Protein backbone atom coordinates (compact mmCIF):
# COMPACT_ATOMS: atom_id res chain seq x y z
CA UNK A 1 0.00 0.00 0.00
CA UNK A 2 2.71 2.50 1.00
CA UNK A 3 4.86 1.58 -1.98
CA UNK A 4 2.03 2.06 -4.50
CA UNK A 5 1.06 5.37 -2.87
CA UNK A 6 4.68 6.52 -3.07
CA UNK A 7 4.87 5.58 -6.77
CA UNK A 8 1.59 7.44 -7.44
CA UNK A 9 2.89 10.58 -5.67
CA UNK A 10 6.18 10.39 -7.56
CA UNK A 11 4.43 9.98 -10.93
CA UNK A 12 2.10 12.92 -10.27
CA UNK A 13 4.97 15.12 -9.15
CA UNK A 14 6.85 14.29 -12.37
CA UNK A 15 3.80 15.31 -14.41
CA UNK A 16 3.58 18.60 -12.48
CA UNK A 17 7.18 19.48 -13.29
CA UNK A 18 7.10 18.86 -17.07
CA UNK A 19 8.75 21.85 -18.75
CA UNK A 20 6.15 24.34 -19.97
CA UNK A 21 7.37 24.05 -23.57
CA UNK A 22 6.14 20.41 -23.56
CA UNK A 23 3.00 21.01 -21.52
CA UNK A 24 -0.34 21.17 -23.32
CA UNK A 25 -1.53 24.61 -22.21
CA UNK A 26 -2.00 26.71 -19.13
CA UNK A 27 -0.15 28.59 -16.49
CA UNK A 28 1.79 27.72 -13.37
CA UNK A 29 1.76 29.13 -9.85
CA UNK A 30 4.09 28.87 -6.90
CA UNK A 31 2.75 29.51 -3.42
CA UNK A 32 3.90 29.61 0.15
CA UNK A 33 1.42 29.42 2.97
CA UNK A 34 0.98 28.90 6.67
CA UNK A 35 -1.80 27.05 8.48
CA UNK A 36 -2.96 26.37 12.03
CA UNK A 37 -4.90 23.57 13.75
CA UNK A 38 -3.89 20.68 11.50
CA UNK A 39 -5.17 17.12 11.60
CA UNK A 40 -1.93 16.15 13.37
CA UNK A 41 -2.54 18.71 16.13
CA UNK A 42 -5.98 17.24 16.81
CA UNK A 43 -4.63 13.69 16.64
CA UNK A 44 -1.84 14.54 19.09
CA UNK A 45 -4.29 15.93 21.65
CA UNK A 46 -6.61 12.92 21.36
CA UNK A 47 -3.97 10.17 21.28
CA UNK A 48 -1.42 11.56 23.67
CA UNK A 49 -3.72 13.51 26.03
CA UNK A 50 -1.66 16.66 25.65
CA UNK A 51 -4.46 19.21 25.80
CA UNK A 52 -2.87 22.55 26.52
CA UNK A 53 0.68 21.14 26.76
CA UNK A 54 1.53 20.67 23.08
CA UNK A 55 3.06 23.41 20.97
CA UNK A 56 2.61 23.10 17.23
CA UNK A 57 4.79 25.17 14.93
CA UNK A 58 1.86 25.43 12.55
CA UNK A 59 2.19 24.09 9.03
CA UNK A 60 4.35 25.77 6.41
CA UNK A 61 3.45 24.64 2.88
CA UNK A 62 5.12 25.18 -0.51
CA UNK A 63 2.91 24.37 -3.52
CA UNK A 64 3.37 24.20 -7.28
CA UNK A 65 0.16 24.27 -9.35
CA UNK A 66 -0.33 23.83 -13.08
CA UNK A 67 -3.59 24.89 -14.81
CA UNK A 68 -4.84 21.97 -16.90
CA UNK A 69 -7.89 24.07 -17.79
CA UNK A 70 -9.20 27.52 -16.85
CA UNK A 71 -10.87 26.14 -13.72
CA UNK A 72 -8.76 23.12 -12.75
CA UNK A 73 -5.21 22.76 -11.46
CA UNK A 74 -2.99 19.83 -10.59
CA UNK A 75 -0.26 20.46 -8.11
CA UNK A 76 2.22 19.17 -5.60
CA UNK A 77 2.54 20.41 -2.02
CA UNK A 78 5.32 19.97 0.50
CA UNK A 79 4.43 20.82 4.08
CA UNK A 80 6.23 20.86 7.42
CA UNK A 81 4.87 20.86 10.97
CA UNK A 82 6.62 20.24 14.29
CA UNK A 83 4.66 19.27 17.40
CA UNK A 84 6.82 19.61 20.50
CA UNK A 85 5.31 16.67 22.41
CA UNK A 86 5.19 14.28 19.46
CA UNK A 87 7.53 14.91 16.53
CA UNK A 88 7.73 16.48 13.08
CA UNK A 89 5.83 15.78 9.87
CA UNK A 90 7.09 16.42 6.34
CA UNK A 91 4.20 15.94 3.93
CA UNK A 92 4.32 15.29 0.17
CA UNK A 93 0.85 15.47 -1.37
CA UNK A 94 -0.47 15.85 -4.92
CA UNK A 95 -3.54 18.08 -5.06
CA UNK A 96 -6.48 18.84 -7.30
CA UNK A 97 -8.10 22.29 -7.26
CA UNK A 98 -11.39 23.21 -8.95
CA UNK A 99 -12.72 26.75 -9.23
CA UNK A 100 -16.46 27.36 -8.87
CA UNK A 101 -16.43 31.17 -9.24
CA UNK A 102 -13.93 33.33 -11.11
CA UNK A 103 -14.15 37.05 -11.92
CA UNK A 104 -11.24 37.00 -14.41
CA UNK A 105 -13.26 38.84 -17.10
CA UNK A 106 -15.60 41.01 -15.02
CA UNK A 107 -13.49 42.83 -12.43
CA UNK A 108 -10.13 44.59 -12.26
CA UNK A 109 -9.22 42.68 -9.11
CA UNK A 110 -9.57 39.00 -9.84
CA UNK A 111 -11.35 36.92 -7.19
CA UNK A 112 -11.47 33.15 -7.49
CA UNK A 113 -13.42 30.80 -5.19
CA UNK A 114 -12.33 27.17 -5.28
CA UNK A 115 -12.19 23.85 -3.50
CA UNK A 116 -9.31 21.41 -3.30
CA UNK A 117 -8.50 17.87 -2.31
CA UNK A 118 -5.07 16.50 -1.58
CA UNK A 119 -3.83 13.08 -0.49
CA UNK A 120 -0.27 11.91 0.01
CA UNK A 121 2.39 10.71 2.43
CA UNK A 122 3.78 12.25 5.62
CA UNK A 123 7.23 11.29 6.80
CA UNK A 124 7.12 11.31 10.59
CA UNK A 125 10.18 12.04 12.70
CA UNK A 126 9.57 10.84 16.26
CA UNK A 127 10.70 13.51 18.71
CA UNK A 128 10.20 11.46 21.88
CA UNK A 129 13.47 9.93 23.04
CA UNK A 130 12.69 8.31 26.35
CA UNK A 131 13.11 4.88 27.90
CA UNK A 132 10.43 2.37 26.88
CA UNK A 133 9.14 4.52 24.01
CA UNK A 134 8.56 2.81 20.66
CA UNK A 135 10.00 4.82 17.77
CA UNK A 136 7.19 5.52 15.26
CA UNK A 137 9.36 7.30 12.66
CA UNK A 138 8.79 6.68 8.97
CA UNK A 139 6.31 7.30 6.15
CA UNK A 140 2.61 7.44 7.06
CA UNK A 141 -0.04 7.21 4.31
CA UNK A 142 -2.54 9.47 6.09
CA UNK A 143 -1.74 12.91 4.73
CA UNK A 144 -4.86 14.55 3.34
CA UNK A 145 -6.46 17.95 2.96
CA UNK A 146 -10.12 18.62 2.13
CA UNK A 147 -10.82 22.30 1.54
CA UNK A 148 -14.34 23.17 0.38
CA UNK A 149 -13.78 26.94 0.60
CA UNK A 150 -10.75 28.71 -0.79
CA UNK A 151 -10.47 32.33 -1.95
CA UNK A 152 -7.69 33.78 -4.11
CA UNK A 153 -7.51 37.56 -4.69
CA UNK A 154 -5.16 38.99 -7.32
CA UNK A 155 -3.71 38.21 -10.72
CA UNK A 156 0.08 37.86 -11.12
CA UNK A 157 0.64 38.11 -7.36
CA UNK A 158 -2.29 36.96 -5.27
CA UNK A 159 -3.21 36.32 -1.67
CA UNK A 160 -5.26 33.32 -0.66
CA UNK A 161 -7.18 32.03 2.35
CA UNK A 162 -8.54 28.50 2.76
CA UNK A 163 -10.87 26.82 5.24
CA UNK A 164 -10.71 23.02 5.42
CA UNK A 165 -9.36 20.09 7.38
CA UNK A 166 -6.16 18.09 7.03
CA UNK A 167 -2.39 18.49 7.12
CA UNK A 168 -2.51 22.20 6.12
CA UNK A 169 -4.83 23.10 9.00
CA UNK A 170 -8.34 24.42 9.48
CA UNK A 171 -7.21 27.90 8.42
CA UNK A 172 -4.46 28.23 5.82
CA UNK A 173 -3.36 31.33 3.95
CA UNK A 174 -0.47 32.75 2.00
CA UNK A 175 0.76 34.30 -1.22
CA UNK A 176 0.88 32.92 -4.78
CA UNK A 177 3.00 34.09 -7.66
CA UNK A 178 2.14 33.33 -11.27
CA UNK A 179 5.13 31.85 -13.09
CA UNK A 180 5.74 33.67 -16.39
CA UNK A 181 5.01 31.62 -19.49
CA UNK A 182 7.60 31.00 -22.15
CA UNK A 183 7.59 33.32 -25.16
CA UNK A 184 6.16 30.59 -27.38
CA UNK A 185 2.77 30.78 -25.62
CA UNK A 186 0.19 33.50 -26.14
CA UNK A 187 0.09 35.93 -23.16
CA UNK A 188 -3.19 36.66 -21.38
CA UNK A 189 -3.98 39.39 -18.87
CA UNK A 190 -5.53 37.06 -16.30
C-alpha positions in Angstrom: 0.0 0.0 0.0 2.7 2.5 1.0 4.9 1.6 -2.0 2.0 2.1 -4.5 1.1 5.4 -2.9 4.7 6.5 -3.1 4.9 5.6 -6.8 1.6 7.4 -7.4 2.9 10.6 -5.7 6.2 10.4 -7.6 4.4 10.0 -10.9 2.1 12.9 -10.3 5.0 15.1 -9.2 6.8 14.3 -12.4 3.8 15.3 -14.4 3.6 18.6 -12.5 7.2 19.5 -13.3 7.1 18.9 -17.1 8.8 21.8 -18.8 6.2 24.3 -20.0 7.4 24.1 -23.6 6.1 20.4 -23.6 3.0 21.0 -21.5 -0.3 21.2 -23.3 -1.5 24.6 -22.2 -2.0 26.7 -19.1 -0.1 28.6 -16.5 1.8 27.7 -13.4 1.8 29.1 -9.9 4.1 28.9 -6.9 2.8 29.5 -3.4 3.9 29.6 0.1 1.4 29.4 3.0 1.0 28.9 6.7 -1.8 27.1 8.5 -3.0 26.4 12.0 -4.9 23.6 13.8 -3.9 20.7 11.5 -5.2 17.1 11.6 -1.9 16.2 13.4 -2.5 18.7 16.1 -6.0 17.2 16.8 -4.6 13.7 16.6 -1.8 14.5 19.1 -4.3 15.9 21.7 -6.6 12.9 21.4 -4.0 10.2 21.3 -1.4 11.6 23.7 -3.7 13.5 26.0 -1.7 16.7 25.6 -4.5 19.2 25.8 -2.9 22.5 26.5 0.7 21.1 26.8 1.5 20.7 23.1 3.1 23.4 21.0 2.6 23.1 17.2 4.8 25.2 14.9 1.9 25.4 12.5 2.2 24.1 9.0 4.4 25.8 6.4 3.5 24.6 2.9 5.1 25.2 -0.5 2.9 24.4 -3.5 3.4 24.2 -7.3 0.2 24.3 -9.4 -0.3 23.8 -13.1 -3.6 24.9 -14.8 -4.8 22.0 -16.9 -7.9 24.1 -17.8 -9.2 27.5 -16.8 -10.9 26.1 -13.7 -8.8 23.1 -12.7 -5.2 22.8 -11.5 -3.0 19.8 -10.6 -0.3 20.5 -8.1 2.2 19.2 -5.6 2.5 20.4 -2.0 5.3 20.0 0.5 4.4 20.8 4.1 6.2 20.9 7.4 4.9 20.9 11.0 6.6 20.2 14.3 4.7 19.3 17.4 6.8 19.6 20.5 5.3 16.7 22.4 5.2 14.3 19.5 7.5 14.9 16.5 7.7 16.5 13.1 5.8 15.8 9.9 7.1 16.4 6.3 4.2 15.9 3.9 4.3 15.3 0.2 0.9 15.5 -1.4 -0.5 15.9 -4.9 -3.5 18.1 -5.1 -6.5 18.8 -7.3 -8.1 22.3 -7.3 -11.4 23.2 -8.9 -12.7 26.8 -9.2 -16.5 27.4 -8.9 -16.4 31.2 -9.2 -13.9 33.3 -11.1 -14.1 37.1 -11.9 -11.2 37.0 -14.4 -13.3 38.8 -17.1 -15.6 41.0 -15.0 -13.5 42.8 -12.4 -10.1 44.6 -12.3 -9.2 42.7 -9.1 -9.6 39.0 -9.8 -11.3 36.9 -7.2 -11.5 33.2 -7.5 -13.4 30.8 -5.2 -12.3 27.2 -5.3 -12.2 23.8 -3.5 -9.3 21.4 -3.3 -8.5 17.9 -2.3 -5.1 16.5 -1.6 -3.8 13.1 -0.5 -0.3 11.9 0.0 2.4 10.7 2.4 3.8 12.2 5.6 7.2 11.3 6.8 7.1 11.3 10.6 10.2 12.0 12.7 9.6 10.8 16.3 10.7 13.5 18.7 10.2 11.5 21.9 13.5 9.9 23.0 12.7 8.3 26.4 13.1 4.9 27.9 10.4 2.4 26.9 9.1 4.5 24.0 8.6 2.8 20.7 10.0 4.8 17.8 7.2 5.5 15.3 9.4 7.3 12.7 8.8 6.7 9.0 6.3 7.3 6.2 2.6 7.4 7.1 0.0 7.2 4.3 -2.5 9.5 6.1 -1.7 12.9 4.7 -4.9 14.5 3.3 -6.5 18.0 3.0 -10.1 18.6 2.1 -10.8 22.3 1.5 -14.3 23.2 0.4 -13.8 26.9 0.6 -10.7 28.7 -0.8 -10.5 32.3 -1.9 -7.7 33.8 -4.1 -7.5 37.6 -4.7 -5.2 39.0 -7.3 -3.7 38.2 -10.7 0.1 37.9 -11.1 0.6 38.1 -7.4 -2.3 37.0 -5.3 -3.2 36.3 -1.7 -5.3 33.3 -0.7 -7.2 32.0 2.4 -8.5 28.5 2.8 -10.9 26.8 5.2 -10.7 23.0 5.4 -9.4 20.1 7.4 -6.2 18.1 7.0 -2.4 18.5 7.1 -2.5 22.2 6.1 -4.8 23.1 9.0 -8.3 24.4 9.5 -7.2 27.9 8.4 -4.5 28.2 5.8 -3.4 31.3 3.9 -0.5 32.7 2.0 0.8 34.3 -1.2 0.9 32.9 -4.8 3.0 34.1 -7.7 2.1 33.3 -11.3 5.1 31.9 -13.1 5.7 33.7 -16.4 5.0 31.6 -19.5 7.6 31.0 -22.1 7.6 33.3 -25.2 6.2 30.6 -27.4 2.8 30.8 -25.6 0.2 33.5 -26.1 0.1 35.9 -23.2 -3.2 36.7 -21.4 -4.0 39.4 -18.9 -5.5 37.1 -16.3 
